[in-house]
Every structure is written in structure tokens, then in C-alpha cells.
């Protein structure tokens, strides 16, 4: 039986890594019919919005999507389409695994952690306004409902995947009310999961500990902003954004996408590393219940990394995006 999955190719390097990913997914033998939906810069002029309603309708119908990165103008222009999509579809949990892979240069060899990021509120709620000409305010929103929901998600993920420890990341010493509530909710939920260790750490100390000894950590439970920042940091611990996949999940739908952005300066050059999106494809296959195909694709990625002849620039090689995808597809055909 085939699957129907929404594909948002994205802006900048998005179409190149999407082509690479659909190519290797096809090589697994799993039949996926892609419903291609454009969003972002490309459709802004034509539709008057970077997120036409048909995009969310398609995801609601298919319940699963693969997404390339979408550009957000800095300091002006439209609001982030990525944030809007997560809020519109109530994709409240952003799961960002970071682990060492064979052949990928890194200062560490034993990193295997998952950032679980609350995806719908915090400073990303988009509530900001000017106060006169020379000041601006952004409102940080933390609610009990969303905080308990993401904490429970993190502990359930730990149980489901055999992980042992959840660390709540916060700044409750300064933001006593907002981060204090997030931490209190995590502590309360932790009491229901006696089989999983629980700890908490202030976000600045967490950054230092992660770059000193990342192997100590397992699942990091974060409000939206710290989760965004820490997941790039964690990608850097294991070889960079080129190998960092993610899943956005909620009650009904799941959207898989690389952690990185649209890298506009590299667009159209066939140089970008497709693995972050391909590994998001591995997560998508697992989500569909295609665990064997997911394991085969991941093994093919690791084999190409170990061989080391078809690596992109960020991993010290000279291969192109399509060359790396071809090498992975070839492995799958063996
Ligand atoms: P970026 O992630 O696009 O790029 C940061 C750096 O990492 C650049 O030097 C880039 O060349 C490099 N890089 C990124 N992905 C790579 C890959 N797969 N292989 C090799 N090198 C890679 O971040 P940015 O430049 O800050 O953002 C560009 C745009 O992307 C912005 O408009 C931003 O809002 C958007 N963005 C979107 C998402 C998303 O769609 N989920 C996430 C982050 C940023």
C-alpha cells in the first residue's frame, strides 16, 4: 500500500535537498505519492501570503509532511512561515536528535541526545509591539497546558525509546514566573515517571556543560527559544547543521524537516549537504511504521559517510548534493 505525503520543497536550497531526499526515499522501495505544496517566498506575490490555506489543508488531510526550509526576512516583512505552520497545525513538539555518525568529524564521539522543544508559545508567540519610537516589547507566553503537554511528551518519548534521563532547561532564576511555571510543570510531570531520571539546569550553564561533556545528557526538555538555540548548538557537537534532522509532531499531524535554514547563498549550486533532510526522511519512514526501510536508509547513509568519497563541503569533501544522494541510492540498490 502506498502513502500520500505532503511535500513542501521550500526556499533557497530547499528544492535541491528535497529532490535528493525523495530520490533516496524512492530507492527504499516504500511507495510514497508526493502532494507538492509550495509555500514561502515563491508564492507570496501570487497568493498574497507565504502560507496559502491549501498547504495546511493538504497536511491535515495527509497527516504527514516532508518540508524544506523556508526563508523568513530578518527584522521586517512577513512572520515566519515555519512558526505559523507549527502554530496552525498545533505541532506542539519539536524533536531534534543529535548523535555522532561514523565518518563525520566532531570533537566528541559519544553524543546521543534529543532536544524536545515546545513549539507553540514562549517568545515565538509573535506578540510584540513598539513603545514609542525608541523601544519595543516582546511578550513571553508560557502556559500550564502547553508546558505540561510538552513535559509529558518528553517523558513518554524517553519511555518509548529506552532513554533514561530528562533535563529541563530554563532560566527560572531570572524569569521566575514564566520559566518558573515551565519548570514547575516539568517537576510535577516528572513525579509521574519514577522510572526516568529528572534534572534541571539553567540555560547558560547548560550551554557550557554541553560543550564540555555532552555525553552526560539524554533528553533536553526546553521552552521554544532555548530549544531553538540549543538544537543548533547540539548539531554543532555532532558535525553541524548538515546532519541535523527534526520532527514537528502534535495530536494529528507530523511535519519532518531539517533543523537548518534555506542557506540562500548556496542555493542552486548543488553543494549543500542533503543529509539533514534525508535523516528527517528516516524519521518520517519510522513514523509511517516503515521501520525496516528507515533502518536500511539510515544504514545506507552511514555506509556512505564511512566510505568518505561522496561527502559534501561541510564534511570535508567535494561531492555535490545530487552525488551524495546518488551514492546513498546506490547503496540501497545493493
Ligand atoms: P541556515 O541554516 O540557512 O545557514 C547557516 C549556515 O549553515 C550557512 O553558512 C549555511 O551555508 C550552512 N548550512 C545550512 N544548512 C547546511 C547544509 N545542509 N549543508 C551545509 N551547510 C549548511 O541559517 P541562516 O542563514 O541563519 O538562515 C537562512 C534563512 O533560513 C533565514 O531566512 C531563516 O529564517 C531561515 N530558516 C528557516 C528554518 C526552517 O525552515 N525551519 C530554520 C532556520 C532558518
Boltz pocket constraint, residues with backbone or C-beta under 6 A from the ligand:
constraints:
  - pocket:
      binder: B
      contacts: [[A, 68], [A, 69], [A, 70], [A, 71], [A, 72], [A, 73], [A, 82], [A, 241], [A, 242], [A, 243], [A, 257], [A, 258], [A, 259], [A, 260], [A, 261], [A, 262], [A, 263], [A, 264], [A, 266], [A, 271], [A, 272], [A, 273], [A, 274], [A, 275], [A, 276], [A, 314]]
      max_distance: 6.0
